[in-house]
Amino acid sequence: MSSLIAGALSALGASAGKAGSALLASSLDSLRTDGRSVAALGGAALAVLLLAAMVVANGAALGYQLRGLRSSSALLGTARNFGANFVCSAALGVIFWGERALGTVTWCAGAALIVSGIALLGGEEEKEEEEASADGAAMQSGSNAAAAAAAAAPRRSPRLAKKKVH
């Protein structure tokens, strides 16, 4: 789940960066031509806020991605991040930038392949985890018997074992 959040935050950060850089360029052009107009200064200030939001979103995305890598394999975490970023970038592109790729058959087929690939990877990892936990439970029950036998045996202090008794 953390890798999915990371992908979405990365897409959001990219959109904020795109908007911020476009607004900053426009505001700087207005400042050059119009002088210190309130609209140009306000646009520049908003652009700086959007660029700061990009940095914050990407920093948070990195934190979530690291959490996601700790909770699953690197392959699955990276695939989930990519899939979420792909879908969220397309959605944000349609909403904010008027892009049309989201509705094409090619895009939908690609998105379906990506999502199904991630589902296959996730299902394979779950099987491996179940097998590992079953193996671990079997090993633990065997080690529990060994631990019980060791606990029943008399214990000698290592210090007393080294001392010579006269």
Phi and psi in degrees as a GROMACS rama.xvg file:
@    title "Ramachandran Plot"
@    xaxis  label "Phi"
@    yaxis  label "Psi"
@TYPE xy
-62.5248  -37.6091  SER-2
-67.8583  -32.562  SER-3
-67.2845  -42.2095  LEU-4
-63.4323  -39.9322  ILE-5
-60.8107  -42.7263  ALA-6
-63.8692  -41.7452  GLY-7
-66.4669  -41.52  ALA-8
-65.3912  -36.4653  LEU-9
-63.5002  -42.4813  SER-10
-64.7463  -41.3021  ALA-11
-63.9812  -42.3503  LEU-12
-62.4829  -40.2401  GLY-13
-64.2924  -40.7532  ALA-14
-66.1446  -40.2153  SER-15
-64.3565  -40.5201  ALA-16
-64.8096  -41.1717  GLY-17
-63.8898  -45.6228  LYS-18
-66.0665  -41.9474  ALA-19
-64.9014  -42.4208  GLY-20
-70.2285  -38.1679  SER-21
-65.436  -42.1438  ALA-22
-68.2995  -37.9719  LEU-23
-65.2404  -43.2783  LEU-24
-61.8621  -43.6624  ALA-25
-64.4659  -42.5676  SER-26
-66.7034  -38.5929  SER-27
-67.0532  -37.7981  LEU-28
-63.1295  -42.4913  ASP-29
-64.828  -38.5086  SER-30
-64.8581  -36.9231  LEU-31
-68.4176  -40.2544  ARG-32
-87.0328  -41.1717  THR-33
-97.7496  -8.59646  ASP-34
84.2852  -151.006  GLY-35
-89.7368  69.9324  ARG-36
-80.64  151.886  SER-37
-63.669  -39.7751  VAL-38
-64.2688  -41.4932  ALA-39
-68.0245  -41.432  ALA-40
-66.6882  -39.9902  LEU-41
-64.594  -40.5551  GLY-42
-63.7127  -40.479  GLY-43
-65.3391  -40.5123  ALA-44
-64.8461  -42.3214  ALA-45
-64.5322  -37.8422  LEU-46
-62.7768  -41.5201  ALA-47
-64.1035  -40.1957  VAL-48
-63.6421  -40.6891  LEU-49
-65.434  -38.897  LEU-50
-67.8293  -36.5439  LEU-51
-66.1096  -38.5368  ALA-52
-62.6756  -36.2912  ALA-53
-61.2574  -45.7256  MET-54
-63.8129  -43.4478  VAL-55
-64.7794  -44.4349  VAL-56
-63.8281  -41.044  ALA-57
-69.7094  -34.7896  ASN-58
-65.0388  -43.4371  GLY-59
-65.4132  -38.5054  ALA-60
-61.8434  -40.1477  ALA-61
-62.9102  -42.6637  LEU-62
-61.6334  -44.655  GLY-63
-66.1896  -37.3459  TYR-64
-64.7922  -40.4785  GLN-65
-63.7007  -40.3767  LEU-66
-62.6305  -41.5416  ARG-67
-64.2038  -35.3857  GLY-68
-70.6851  -28.9639  LEU-69
-73.5974  -29.0034  ARG-70
-93.7935  -9.87212  SER-71
-148.413  -179.58  SER-72
-69.0246  158.153  SER-73
-62.9172  -38.2033  ALA-74
-62.7944  -49.2691  LEU-75
-67.4554  -42.3042  LEU-76
-61.1011  -42.498  GLY-77
-68.5121  -40.6193  THR-78
-64.3012  -42.1495  ALA-79
-63.7632  -42.1926  ARG-80
-60.884  -46.7682  ASN-81
-61.6987  -45.6278  PHE-82
-61.8751  -45.2998  GLY-83
-65.1916  -40.6806  ALA-84
-64.2166  -41.2175  ASN-85
-61.1633  -50.0393  PHE-86
-69.178  -45.3938  VAL-87
-66.9955  -37.6025  CYS-88
-62.63  -41.1032  SER-89
-65.0291  -44.5615  ALA-90
-63.3782  -44.6511  ALA-91
-66.4733  -34.8755  LEU-92
-63.003  -39.4608  GLY-93
-69.3383  -44.8428  VAL-94
-67.8555  -49.4505  ILE-95
-97.0152  -28.9274  PHE-96
-114.562  -1.01081  TRP-97
69.9322  23.7361  GLY-98
-72.2807  152.949  GLU-99
-116.886  5.13184  ARG-100
-65.2876  -27.7947  ALA-101
-60.337  -33.0738  LEU-102
-90.4064  -2.05639  GLY-103
-78.6846  153.903  THR-104
-64.2126  -40.7464  VAL-105
-61.1438  -45.7806  THR-106
-63.7564  -45.7021  TRP-107
-62.5473  -40.1647  CYS-108
-64.916  -42.4878  ALA-109
-63.0085  -43.9319  GLY-110
-62.6246  -41.1623  ALA-111
-63.8556  -39.9208  ALA-112
-65.8607  -40.6152  LEU-113
-64.3095  -47.9928  ILE-114
-63.9704  -41.4706  VAL-115
-67.8347  -35.8959  SER-116
-63.28  -41.1682  GLY-117
-65.4704  -39.8766  ILE-118
-63.9601  -40.5807  ALA-119
-64.3442  -43.1413  LEU-120
-62.3689  -43.2137  LEU-121
-64.1436  -40.2772  GLY-122
-65.737  -38.4751  GLY-123
-65.8876  -40.8735  GLU-124
-66.2419  -38.651  GLU-125
-63.4619  -39.6298  GLU-126
-62.0148  -43.9007  LYS-127
-63.2304  -39.6461  GLU-128
-65.7062  -40.5438  GLU-129
-64.0436  -42.5544  GLU-130
-64.9884  -40.7535  GLU-131
-65.91  -39.824  ALA-132
-69.8933  -34.1243  SER-133
-67.2847  -42.1871  ALA-134
-64.9551  -40.2746  ASP-135
-65.1712  -37.3754  GLY-136
-67.0488  -39.6868  ALA-137
-66.0943  -41.6957  ALA-138
-67.686  -37.0536  MET-139
-68.1464  -37.962  GLN-140
-65.8763  -34.8521  SER-141
-69.8936  -38.9188  GLY-142
-73.7952  -26.47  SER-143
-64.5106  -38.6183  ASN-144
-65.6867  -41.6189  ALA-145
-66.0577  -38.8287  ALA-146
-66.7567  -37.741  ALA-147
-65.9063  -40.3108  ALA-148
-65.7795  -39.54  ALA-149
-67.4406  -35.6149  ALA-150
-69.645  -31.4013  ALA-151
-76.6515  -23.5096  ALA-152
-71.3539  146.505  ALA-153
-66.4046  143.626  PRO-154
-106.415  142.299  ARG-155
-121.177  139.285  ARG-156
-68.0268  136.127  SER-157
-61.3002  -30.8695  PRO-158
-69.0406  -40.2271  ARG-159
-70.8655  -31.9862  LEU-160
-67.5834  -28.9507  ALA-161
-84.6129  -24.2158  LYS-162
-73.8061  140.605  LYS-163
-89.4899  134.572  LYS-164
-99.3466  126.071  VAL-165
